Amino acid sequence: MAANNNAAVVPPKRAFTDYPLIDSDPHIRRVFGYARPSDYAVAGVGAAASPLAFWVMERVSPSRVGRGGFSPVMRLATAIGLIGGIHILYQRSCNRFHGFTENSREIEMDMKEMVEKVKKGEPLYGTSQVSPYLQGVAARNSRYANLFIHVIPWFNAVNHDHHGVDTAKYYQQAERELEAERLSKLGSS
């Protein structure tokens, strides 16, 4: 039985937040690309906390396992710290995409990026190698997934057009900018 590609698309549920929604299902590249320097700083501190805590515990109350016993524990603590740091970074950046925290910088970055894509004639959210049906499945599975990422690490790695925002604003802004450029060229000649 073939999938019906003309079926009605159920719109994503909109979370009511204090800040505007940028993207309800941001691609992993955008999440890390839009992360603020403060996100990297907080993630670095979070990543360093685990091995530092194990080192302090070893100094305060030595385990007396010898040289060969402490190294594997420190490697594990460092790995846990790095995973935790990446989790913190991803979560903080996604919260801005969803509008849960202040996101004026990301709104400007998003508008600039999307308007440039419109001007170049590129698809807004990239091209995908999977069928439209699978793009919809991927979007439904990963939308707002970062809210549960501490239990199931799930990221959006599929380019699709299901992001919960009205893309007309990008086309309108591009049209205004192109018109302003055209008028400035006419005025200068």
Order of alpha helices (4+ residues) and beta strands (2+ residues): alpha-alpha-alpha-alpha-alpha-alpha
